[in-house]
Every structure is written in C-alpha cells, then in structure tokens.
Amino acid sequence: METKFIRLCVSSLLSAGLWVSGVAMAGTSTGTLNVSATVNHSCRSLTTAPMNFPDYRASAASPTDATTQFSVRCTLGTPVNIGLDKGTVGTSEAARQLANGSSRLSYNLYTSAARTTVWDNTAARVTASGQGLGTDMSFTVYGRIPAGQFDAAPGAYTDTITVVVSY
C-alpha cells in the first residue's frame, strides 16, 4: 500500500509540473550590488644599505666621505617626508656620533653631494610624492666624517640611524 501511495504522489507532482528537477522559469529580474573599498595613504621602507666609510685617518687633509641608498614605496599620490633621526649615539641630528666603547667620532648625514644641508628628522628635509603602486622611490644619503679628530681611539665605530617615513 505504501508503494501505491508514493507512486500516486510522484504521478501527481509530474502532472502538475512541480517536479524539482524540471521547474520551468517564467521570467528574470535584476538588481544591483554596490561594492566599495577605501585605499588609505600608506608607505613602507623597503631596503636600506649600510653606510661603510673608508678607513679614517685623523691626519688626512680632507674629510672622509661615504654614501648609501635606501628606498621607500608608497601608494599612488601619497605625499611623504623622509627624515633621519639622531642615531643611537649622537645628542641631536646636528651632532651625530659613531661609538667605539666610550670613544666617539663625529660625523653627519646630508641631503646632497655638496654636504651642506644636514638630513634631520625634525624638519623632514626630503619631501617626495608617492610614484605609484609597485614603484620604489630611491634616496641617497651622503655621509661625512670631518678631518682632524685625533681624540678618537683606533678601532671600529658604529651608530644606528632610523629612517622616519611620515605620510
């Protein structure tokens, strides 16, 4: 009896056109789905290379110079200021120092090869605009150790500078 009842129900559904696999569509209706995203200004420091001064001789007639580069990547059109802090040894950006124990060697970092403008962090000496997604902005840092520092003991001197990217 159960089998006859199931056949009767399936037969009724088929004749009424209500069988699930065979439902016919009578029309189409459309709507919209709005999608949005906000891109914020963003930057990151990508690469930095160490600045390695050549061997320093206090008796040399001229200062000892070196350069290095670093790069920054920002979102398209992001205004950015690049600063360099005073380092871990110096007392200010104008008075940077390299250290070897308690012995100090004065040096500084500059914005151009002329070495006339100290690259500091308070005035954000270098300004640039983001050049686009996936595009690096490269910056050169010019270093100088003044001649005549006879009070520095022989040995290896170091300092660590933080690149400050403000946007």
Buried (B, 14 or more C-beta within 10 A) or exposed (E): EEEEEEEEEEEEEEEEEEEEEEEEEEEEEEEEEEEEEEEEEEBEBEEBEEBEBEEBEBEEEEBBBBBBEBBBBBBEEBEBBBBBBBBEBBEEBEBBBBBBEEBBBBBBBBBEEEBEEBBBBEEBBBEBEBBBEEEBBEBEBBBBBBBEBEEBEEEEBEBEBEBBBEB
